[in-house]
Amino acid sequence: MHSFAKFVTKSYKWILAFWVLLFGVMTYFAIQLPGLLAGDGFRVDGEHEKVMKIVSEDFGLPAETLFLVFDEKSDEDIKSTLSKLDTLDIKSEIVSPLDEKDQYSEGLSYAMLQFKKEPEDMPQVVDDIRESFEGEKGITLTGGGAFEHDINKASQRDLMTAEAIGLPIAIIVLLFAFGTVVASVVPLLVGIGTVVSSLGVLALLGNQVDLSIFVLNIVPMLGLALSIDFALLFISRYREELKKRSFSDSLIMTIRTAGRSIIFSAVCVFIGLGAMLLIKVDIFENIALGGMIVVGMAVVASLTLLPSVLLMLGDRIHKGRLLKDRGEEANGWRKFANAVIKRPVSIAIVAFVLLAIALIPVRNMELTIPQIDSLPESFDTRLAFEQIQETFGLDNESTVFLLAERSGGWENSDGLADLKKLEEQVTEDPLVQDVSTIFTVSGIETPDQWEQSMMAPGMDEQLNPVMKSFIDGNRLLVPVTLNASGSSNEAQDWVRNWSAKDTHWNLLIGGEPRFNQEIFDEIADHIVYVLLIIVVSTFFILMFAFRSLIIPIKAILMNILGLSATFGILVYIFQYGHFGLHPGTVALIIPVIVFSLVFGLSMDYEVFLISRMQEEFSYSFDNDKSTVEGLATTSKVITSAALIMIVLTGAFAFTDVMPVKQIGVGIAIAVAIDATIIRLLLVPSLMKLFGKWNWWLPFGKGLYRSHGQNRHAGK
């Protein structure tokens, strides 16, 4: 680090020029990113996707369906609106409620706009359709493509809302932390540079990788908070060193100390994000990719751009003082730390009880894949879809597509017999509401009757189209309607059971229940490995950093306990419906994302705090003194950094897209618990209780062993 620090101090002007150029170029690409985002990221490369592609290409079922909802509209109004759509250059088939009476009920009706191949420019298609009836009341476009289009817009709006709330408060926190305007503005500049550069890199990757619309919220949220945290730590240590050294020497020492802590912290966050790549669901891969890019940028900016700006500013870092330098703050934290270690047992018990109370609701956590409920209730897209779901009972049923492949084909006698056998097996299932086959559609009951009908003059012309709708070569399509919603456990279990059945045919399954089941199982099958990678890697990193066995074990256990308490509070807020929210569910992605992000983020504060304790212990070999001094010298910085993280992520509580709201609130709660109950109460209490064993390492040269050797040598 020393050689790198000297390079930065000597080349700071070139580094500044490079960052200015990089910022300009990346800004150009970053503004293009929203147009490259599509989908909510809930996609897995599995059997469902394969089946739906075959169903669309070979059997002619629509690849994309939009719903045009009419509320209290006459037949003439409906006919006129659908005629306007015919004039648009949109290749689709329209299923009108004027022709299908089951799409009409008590003044409410809907048309289905079916696309044989999903348009690549679906956002533009949605805009064109909406423009065709703009200004007319009682007509709403809804469905998958419309959901994604509106969530993208809502995400952009949410980002601006969160920044408008979070950044001004972050500036106030920085002013209290540093007391001067210049020192407070620098972290924001570094954070903005980090975020813009990261978004620019993502935009460059956007043409090669499918990016979820949620990336637009999570990457800036994480990038700003992490960059400002790193800058806060760096500048605080730099100003401390300036009291003893020149500008260049102070920066070199800061890079060697604070820079080391930043790197260790970033590695912990990087591992947490990287572990999510094991889960082959687009949203996890997107957040992992975007997160690792922004974390990498934050480290590079903190160790190159930030010191270069500080060298350029020189004495001006102290300009614009608004608050007096309160030197007694460290003494206040020192008194607090002394008070904690005087009663370590009672304070530790209080902390554990508080966390245990927050844990209670976790047992009732209900996880679901975000769908239409991701959109705010104020959106007509959501209201219209929920209206037709309730009116036409669409939320109480789901469709599964069975795709059976038979080596001898299905059109001969044996094939028809097998087809009927499959139909009967499916029909007998108690969860099945309806089955569609050549027999149910034609009204012909047996294979023998089918063969006889095909030989009758003129009947083959009537039955061949029916045959082609369900049979293509060796493949048979059997649409099955279940008496359960596609997101229900019953529907998912039905799909699992049928996938496991031993049949004479190669059976593939698609449809919403299969889609949900694949997402759930992909997470369930890999979550243990994700957690193991995060926990084990963090353990070895902290053990290497602090030359201790006890400290990493305590840190990991406290982190797990704090995050579990966070999930309990999330259930209390979002699932039970408190603080003005309607009772709902927790998005399936929340536990994985919050755990992976916060486990690393909270290690920032652990590294900041324990590093200073380690420095003090290496000089004094007095555990109590090192605990008190570490807490006294870092508490202001840690508290300010945590408050900024809470503000910047918690600001998303005031946004509308529910998964993003839950992620922001989850991170804010986890950081608040970590910075208060864990960092201020549990850490010093347990440091006191374990004494010098905190620094014990059974192999290698730990500080505890060094202390024993020095004492034995009379040093």
DOLO-821542 format. One record per residue (C-alpha): x, y, z; residue number from 1. Coordinates in steps of 0.25 Angstrom, whole numbers, plus 5000, padded with zeros to 4 digits. Example, Ala and Ser with C-alpha at 12.3 -4.5 7.8 and 13.67 -1.06 7.14 Angstrom:
 east north   up num
 5049  4982 5031   1
 5055  4996 5029   2
//
This chain:
 east north   up num
 5000  5000 5000   1
 5012  5009 5003   2
 5017  5009 4988   3
 5002  5011 4983   4
 5000  5023 4993   5
 5013  5030 4988   6
 5008  5028 4973   7
 4995  5034 4976   8
 5001  5046 4983   9
 5011  5048 4971  10
 5001  5046 4960  11
 4989  5053 4966  12
 4987  5063 4955  13
 4987  5052 4944  14
 4977  5044 4952  15
 4968  5056 4953  16
 4969  5058 4938  17
 4966  5043 4936  18
 4953  5043 4945  19
 4948  5056 4938  20
 4949  5049 4925  21
 4943  5036 4930  22
 4932  5044 4936  23
 4928  5051 4923  24
 4929  5038 4915  25
 4921  5030 4925  26
 4910  5040 4926  27
 4907  5039 4912  28
 4905  5024 4913  29
 4898  5025 4927  30
 4887  5033 4922  31
 4884  5022 4912  32
 4883  5011 4922  33
 4868  5012 4925  34
 4864  5009 4911  35
 4872  4996 4912  36
 4865  4991 4924  37
 4854  4981 4922  38
 4847  4971 4931  39
 4846  4970 4946  40
 4858  4960 4945  41
 4850  4948 4950  42
 4854  4939 4939  43
 4862  4925 4940  44
 4867  4917 4928  45
 4858  4905 4931  46
 4848  4896 4926  47
 4837  4906 4926  48
 4844  4915 4916  49
 4847  4904 4907  50
 4832  4899 4907  51
 4827  4913 4905  52
 4836  4915 4893  53
 4831  4902 4887  54
 4817  4905 4890  55
 4818  4919 4883  56
 4826  4915 4871  57
 4820  4901 4868  58
 4806  4901 4873  59
 4803  4916 4870  60
 4799  4920 4884  61
 4802  4935 4887  62
 4816  4938 4892  63
 4811  4951 4899  64
 4797  4955 4903  65
 4792  4969 4907  66
 4778  4972 4912  67
 4770  4984 4908  68
 4760  4986 4919  69
 4746  4993 4916  70
 4738  4999 4928  71
 4724  5003 4925  72
 4727  5004 4910  73
 4716  5001 4899  74
 4718  4991 4888  75
 4720  5002 4878  76
 4731  5009 4887  77
 4738  4995 4888  78
 4737  4993 4873  79
 4742  5007 4870  80
 4754  5005 4880  81
 4758  4992 4874  82
 4757  4997 4860  83
 4767  5008 4863  84
 4777  4997 4868  85
 4775  4990 4854  86
 4781  5003 4848  87
 4794  5002 4856  88
 4806  4995 4851  89
 4805  4984 4861  90
 4804  4970 4857  91
 4795  4963 4867  92
 4782  4956 4868  93
 4770  4962 4875  94
 4761  4954 4883  95
 4749  4963 4885  96
 4738  4962 4896  97
 4728  4965 4885  98
 4731  4951 4880  99
 4735  4944 4893 100
 4724  4946 4903 101
 4732  4940 4915 102
 4740  4953 4914 103
 4728  4961 4917 104
 4721  4963 4931 105
 4712  4974 4936 106
 4718  4986 4929 107
 4733  4981 4930 108
 4739  4974 4918 109
 4753  4972 4913 110
 4759  4969 4899 111
 4772  4961 4898 112
 4783  4966 4889 113
 4791  4953 4885 114
 4805  4954 4879 115
 4810  4942 4872 116
 4824  4947 4875 117
 4828  4956 4886 118
 4831  4970 4880 119
 4846  4974 4883 120
 4841  4988 4885 121
 4829  4985 4894 122
 4830  4998 4902 123
 4828  5006 4889 124
 4816  4996 4886 125
 4810  4999 4899 126
 4812  5014 4897 127
 4805  5013 4883 128
 4793  5006 4888 129
 4791  5015 4899 130
 4792  5027 4890 131
 4781  5021 4881 132
 4771  5024 4892 133
 4778  5035 4900 134
 4768  5043 4908 135
 4756  5033 4907 136
 4751  5029 4921 137
 4748  5015 4924 138
 4759  5008 4915 139
 4772  5003 4921 140
 4783  4995 4915 141
 4789  4984 4925 142
 4797  4971 4925 143
 4811  4967 4925 144
 4817  4977 4915 145
 4809  4988 4921 146
 4814  4984 4935 147
 4828  4985 4931 148
 4827  4998 4924 149
 4820  5004 4936 150
 4830  4998 4946 151
 4841  5004 4938 152
 4835  5018 4939 153
 4832  5016 4953 154
 4846  5012 4956 155
 4852  5024 4949 156
 4842  5033 4957 157
 4846  5026 4970 158
 4860  5028 4968 159
 4858  5043 4967 160
 4849  5043 4979 161
 4859  5035 4988 162
 4871  5044 4983 163
 4862  5057 4986 164
 4860  5052 5000 165
 4873  5045 5003 166
 4884  5054 4998 167
 4880  5067 5005 168
 4879  5059 5019 169
 4892  5052 5015 170
 4899  5066 5013 171
 4893  5070 5027 172
 4899  5058 5033 173
 4913  5061 5027 174
 4912  5075 5032 175
 4911  5070 5046 176
 4922  5060 5044 177
 4932  5069 5038 178
 4927  5083 5041 179
 4932  5089 5028 180
 4924  5091 5015 181
 4936  5087 5006 182
 4939  5074 5014 183
 4924  5070 5013 184
 4923  5072 4998 185
 4935  5064 4995 186
 4928  5050 4998 187
 4916  5054 4990 188
 4925  5057 4978 189
 4932  5044 4979 190
 4919  5037 4981 191
 4913  5043 4969 192
 4925  5040 4961 193
 4925  5025 4965 194
 4910  5023 4962 195
 4910  5030 4948 196
 4923  5022 4944 197
 4916  5009 4949 198
 4903  5012 4941 199
 4911  5015 4929 200
 4918  5002 4930 201
 4905  4995 4932 202
 4900  5002 4919 203
 4911  4997 4911 204
 4908  4983 4916 205
 4893  4985 4914 206
 4894  4980 4899 207
 4900  4967 4903 208
 4893  4964 4916 209
 4878  4965 4920 210
 4877  4975 4931 211
 4866  4976 4941 212
 4859  4989 4943 213
 4862  4988 4958 214
 4876  4990 4955 215
 4873  5005 4953 216
 4869  5007 4967 217
 4879  4997 4974 218
 4892  5001 4968 219
 4891  5016 4971 220
 4885  5013 4985 221
 4897  5004 4988 222
 4908  5012 4981 223
 4904  5025 4987 224
 4903  5020 5001 225
 4916  5011 5000 226
 4924  5022 4993 227
 4920  5033 5004 228
 4923  5023 5015 229
 4937  5020 5010 230
 4940  5035 5007 231
 4935  5038 5022 232
 4945  5028 5028 233
 4956  5033 5018 234
 4954  5048 5021 235
 4953  5046 5036 236
 4966  5039 5037 237
 4972  5049 5027 238
 4968  5061 5036 239
 4973  5053 5048 240
 4987  5051 5041 241
 4988  5065 5037 242
 4990  5070 5051 243
 5003  5062 5051 244
 5008  5062 5037 245
 5009  5069 5023 246
 4998  5067 5013 247
 5005  5057 5005 248
 5010  5049 5017 249
 4996  5050 5023 250
 4990  5044 5010 251
 5000  5033 5010 252
 4997  5029 5024 253
 4982  5030 5022 254
 4983  5021 5009 255
 4992  5011 5017 256
 4982  5011 5029 257
 4968  5015 5025 258
 4971  5010 5011 259
 4974  4996 5016 260
 4960  4996 5024 261
 4953  5000 5011 262
 4959  4989 5003 263
 4955  4979 5014 264
 4941  4984 5015 265
 4939  4984 5000 266
 4944  4970 4999 267
 4934  4966 5009 268
 4923  4973 5001 269
 4928  4968 4988 270
 4928  4953 4993 271
 4913  4955 4998 272
 4909  4960 4984 273
 4917  4950 4976 274
 4911  4938 4984 275
 4898  4942 4978 276
 4903  4938 4964 277
 4901  4923 4969 278
 4886  4926 4968 279
 4883  4925 4953 280
 4871  4935 4953 281
 4873  4948 4945 282
 4870  4958 4956 283
 4881  4952 4965 284
 4891  4951 4954 285
 4888  4966 4950 286
 4889  4971 4965 287
 4902  4963 4967 288
 4908  4969 4954 289
 4903  4983 4956 290
 4907  4982 4971 291
 4921  4977 4968 292
 4923  4988 4958 293
 4919  4999 4967 294
 4927  4993 4979 295
 4939  4992 4970 296
 4937  5007 4965 297
 4935  5011 4980 298
 4948  5005 4984 299
 4956  5011 4972 300
 4949  5025 4974 301
 4952  5025 4989 302
 4967  5021 4987 303
 4970  5030 4975 304
 4960  5041 4972 305
 4957  5044 4987 306
 4972  5046 4991 307
 4974  5054 4978 308
 4963  5063 4981 309
 4968  5065 4995 310
 4982  5068 4990 311
 4977  5078 4981 312
 4969  5085 4992 313
 4980  5086 5002 314
 4976  5095 5013 315
 4963  5098 5006 316
 4957  5085 5012 317
 4955  5093 5025 318
 4948  5104 5017 319
 4933  5108 5020 320
 4933  5104 5035 321
 4919  5104 5040 322
 4921  5096 5053 323
 4932  5097 5063 324
 4942  5086 5064 325
 4936  5078 5077 326
 4949  5071 5082 327
 4941  5066 5094 328
 4932  5057 5085 329
 4943  5046 5086 330
 4943  5048 5102 331
 4927  5046 5101 332
 4929  5033 5094 333
 4940  5029 5103 334
 4931  5031 5115 335
 4920  5023 5108 336
 4930  5011 5105 337
 4935  5011 5119 338
 4920  5010 5124 339
 4918  4998 5115 340
 4930  4990 5119 341
 4927  4992 5134 342
 4913  4984 5132 343
 4916  4975 5120 344
 4907  4964 5125 345
 4895  4972 5127 346
 4896  4980 5114 347
 4899  4968 5106 348
 4886  4961 5112 349
 4878  4974 5108 350
 4883  4974 5094 351
 4880  4959 5092 352
 4866  4961 5098 353
 4863  4973 5088 354
 4868  4965 5076 355
 4860  4952 5081 356
 4847  4961 5081 357
 4850  4966 5067 358
 4852  4951 5063 359
 4838  4946 5067 360
 4830  4950 5054 361
 4841  4943 5045 362
 4833  4929 5047 363
 4821  4935 5039 364
 4829  4940 5028 365
 4822  4938 5014 366
 4830  4939 5002 367
 4824  4942 4988 368
 4829  4945 4974 369
 4826  4960 4972 370
 4816  4962 4961 371
 4805  4972 4959 372
 4806  4976 4973 373
 4820  4982 4970 374
 4813  4994 4964 375
 4807  5004 4973 376
 4792  5004 4975 377
 4790  5017 4969 378
 4794  5011 4955 379
 4782  5009 4946 380
 4790  4997 4940 381
 4789  4990 4954 382
 4775  4994 4957 383
 4770  4989 4943 384
 4777  4976 4944 385
 4772  4973 4959 386
 4758  4977 4954 387
 4757  4966 4943 388
 4764  4956 4952 389
 4753  4958 4963 390
 4741  4959 4953 391
 4745  4948 4944 392
 4752  4939 4954 393
 4765  4939 4948 394
 4773  4939 4961 395
 4767  4926 4966 396
 4772  4918 4954 397
 4784  4916 4946 398
 4788  4909 4933 399
 4799  4898 4932 400
 4804  4893 4918 401
 4808  4878 4918 402
 4817  4875 4906 403
 4818  4860 4904 404
 4828  4854 4893 405
 4825  4840 4888 406
 4835  4833 4879 407
 4824  4827 4871 408
 4816  4839 4869 409
 4802  4841 4874 410
 4793  4840 4862 411
 4793  4825 4861 412
 4785  4815 4869 413
 4795  4813 4880 414
 4798  4828 4881 415
 4783  4832 4882 416
 4781  4821 4893 417
 4793  4827 4900 418
 4787  4841 4898 419
 4774  4837 4904 420
 4781  4830 4916 421
 4789  4843 4919 422
 4776  4851 4918 423
 4769  4842 4928 424
 4781  4842 4938 425
 4781  4857 4938 426
 4766  4859 4939 427
 4766  4850 4951 428
 4775  4859 4959 429
 4766  4867 4969 430
 4773  4880 4966 431
 4770  4880 4951 432
 4758  4888 4946 433
 4759  4886 4932 434
 4767  4878 4921 435
 4768  4881 4906 436
 4771  4870 4896 437
 4766  4866 4883 438
 4755  4858 4890 439
 4750  4869 4899 440
 4750  4880 4888 441
 4744  4871 4877 442
 4734  4864 4886 443
 4739  4850 4882 444
 4740  4841 4894 445
 4749  4830 4890 446
 4761  4827 4881 447
 4753  4817 4872 448
 4742  4827 4870 449
 4753  4837 4866 450
 4759  4828 4855 451
 4745  4824 4850 452
 4742  4839 4849 453
 4755  4842 4841 454
 4751  4832 4831 455
 4737  4838 4829 456
 4736  4846 4816 457
 4739  4861 4819 458
 4741  4859 4834 459
 4756  4859 4833 460
 4756  4873 4828 461
 4748  4877 4841 462
 4757  4869 4850 463
 4771  4872 4844 464
 4771  4886 4849 465
 4768  4881 4863 466
 4779  4871 4862 467
 4789  4881 4858 468
 4785  4890 4870 469
 4790  4879 4879 470
 4800  4870 4872 471
 4812  4874 4864 472
 4820  4862 4860 473
 4824  4854 4872 474
 4820  4865 4881 475
 4806  4866 4888 476
 4801  4879 4895 477
 4791  4877 4907 478
 4787  4890 4913 479
 4782  4888 4927 480
 4774  4898 4936 481
 4777  4897 4951 482
 4767  4901 4962 483
 4779  4909 4969 484
 4786  4922 4965 485
 4800  4920 4959 486
 4807  4926 4971 487
 4800  4916 4981 488
 4808  4905 4988 489
 4797  4895 4983 490
 4800  4899 4968 491
 4815  4898 4970 492
 4814  4884 4977 493
 4805  4879 4966 494
 4816  4883 4956 495
 4827  4876 4964 496
 4818  4863 4966 497
 4816  4862 4951 498
 4830  4865 4947 499
 4834  4854 4956 500
 4824  4844 4950 501
 4830  4832 4943 502
 4823  4832 4929 503
 4825  4825 4916 504
 4827  4839 4910 505
 4837  4850 4911 506
 4828  4860 4919 507
 4832  4875 4920 508
 4823  4885 4927 509
 4821  4900 4925 510
 4812  4911 4930 511
 4811  4920 4942 512
 4812  4910 4953 513
 4824  4904 4946 514
 4831  4917 4945 515
 4828  4920 4960 516
 4833  4906 4964 517
 4846  4907 4956 518
 4849  4921 4963 519
 4846  4916 4977 520
 4854  4903 4975 521
 4866  4910 4969 522
 4867  4919 4981 523
 4864  4907 4991 524
 4874  4898 4984 525
 4886  4908 4984 526
 4883  4917 4996 527
 4891  4909 5006 528
 4903  4909 4997 529
 4902  4925 4996 530
 4901  4926 5011 531
 4913  4917 5013 532
 4922  4924 5003 533
 4918  4938 5010 534
 4920  4933 5024 535
 4933  4924 5021 536
 4940  4935 5013 537
 4936  4946 5022 538
 4942  4937 5034 539
 4955  4935 5027 540
 4956  4950 5022 541
 4954  4955 5037 542
 4963  4945 5043 543
 4974  4949 5033 544
 4971  4964 5035 545
 4971  4963 5051 546
 4980  4951 5054 547
 4969  4946 5062 548
 4959  4934 5063 549
 4949  4939 5073 550
 4946  4953 5066 551
 4942  4947 5053 552
 4933  4936 5059 553
 4926  4947 5068 554
 4925  4956 5056 555
 4918  4946 5048 556
 4908  4941 5059 557
 4905  4955 5062 558
 4902  4959 5047 559
 4893  4946 5046 560
 4885  4950 5058 561
 4884  4965 5054 562
 4879  4961 5040 563
 4869  4951 5045 564
 4864  4962 5054 565
 4863  4971 5042 566
 4854  4960 5034 567
 4845  4959 5047 568
 4843  4974 5046 569
 4840  4974 5031 570
 4830  4963 5033 571
 4823  4972 5044 572
 4823  4984 5035 573
 4820  4979 5021 574
 4813  4965 5024 575
 4805  4970 5036 576
 4802  4983 5030 577
 4807  4994 5039 578
 4811  5009 5037 579
 4800  5011 5027 580
 4803  4999 5018 581
 4793  4989 5014 582
 4796  4974 5019 583
 4803  4967 5008 584
 4815  4958 5006 585
 4830  4959 5006 586
 4837  4958 4992 587
 4844  4945 4990 588
 4857  4953 4987 589
 4857  4961 4999 590
 4864  4951 5009 591
 4875  4947 4999 592
 4878  4961 4994 593
 4877  4968 5008 594
 4886  4957 5014 595
 4896  4957 5003 596
 4897  4972 5003 597
 4896  4975 5018 598
 4905  4964 5022 599
 4917  4971 5015 600
 4912  4985 5018 601
 4912  4983 5033 602
 4926  4977 5032 603
 4930  4991 5028 604
 4927  4996 5042 605
 4933  4984 5048 606
 4946  4986 5041 607
 4946  5001 5044 608
 4944  4998 5059 609
 4952  4986 5061 610
 4964  4991 5052 611
 4966  5003 5062 612
 4964  4994 5074 613
 4975  4985 5068 614
 4984  4997 5066 615
 4983  5000 5080 616
 4984  4986 5085 617
 4997  4984 5077 618
 5003  4996 5085 619
 4998  4994 5099 620
 4993  4979 5100 621
 4982  4984 5109 622
 4969  4979 5104 623
 4960  4988 5112 624
 4968  5001 5108 625
 4968  4996 5093 626
 4953  4994 5093 627
 4950  5008 5099 628
 4960  5015 5090 629
 4955  5008 5078 630
 4940  5011 5081 631
 4944  5026 5085 632
 4952  5029 5072 633
 4943  5022 5062 634
 4928  5023 5068 635
 4926  5037 5062 636
 4930  5032 5048 637
 4923  5019 5049 638
 4910  5026 5054 639
 4911  5036 5043 640
 4914  5026 5032 641
 4902  5017 5037 642
 4893  5029 5038 643
 4896  5033 5023 644
 4894  5018 5019 645
 4881  5018 5026 646
 4876  5031 5020 647
 4880  5028 5006 648
 4874  5014 5006 649
 4863  5017 5015 650
 4858  5028 5006 651
 4853  5017 4997 652
 4842  5015 5007 653
 4835  5027 5001 654
 4836  5021 4987 655
 4825  5013 4980 656
 4831  5000 4974 657
 4829  4990 4986 658
 4841  4981 4984 659
 4850  4993 4984 660
 4843  4999 4996 661
 4845  4986 5003 662
 4860  4985 4999 663
 4862  5000 5004 664
 4855  4998 5017 665
 4862  4985 5019 666
 4876  4990 5018 667
 4872  5003 5026 668
 4867  4994 5037 669
 4879  4984 5037 670
 4889  4996 5037 671
 4882  5003 5049 672
 4882  4990 5057 673
 4896  4987 5054 674
 4901  5002 5057 675
 4893  5002 5070 676
 4890  4989 5077 677
 4901  4981 5071 678
 4913  4991 5069 679
 4910  5000 5082 680
 4905  4990 5092 681
 4909  4975 5088 682
 4923  4978 5082 683
 4929  4985 5094 684
 4921  4976 5104 685
 4927  4963 5097 686
 4941  4969 5095 687
 4941  4972 5110 688
 4936  4958 5114 689
 4946  4950 5105 690
 4957  4959 5109 691
 4971  4956 5103 692
 4965  4943 5096 693
 4959  4953 5086 694
 4973  4953 5080 695
 4976  4938 5081 696
 4980  4930 5068 697
 4983  4916 5070 698
 4992  4916 5059 699
 5001  4926 5053 700
 5005  4939 5061 701
 4993  4945 5067 702
 4994  4958 5076 703
 4990  4949 5088 704
 5002  4940 5086 705
 5011  4952 5083 706
 5007  4959 5096 707
 5010  4946 5103 708
 5024  4945 5097 709
 5027  4960 5100 710
 5023  4959 5114 711
 5031  4946 5116 712
 5043  4953 5110 713
 5041  4964 5120 714
 5038  4974 5109 715
//
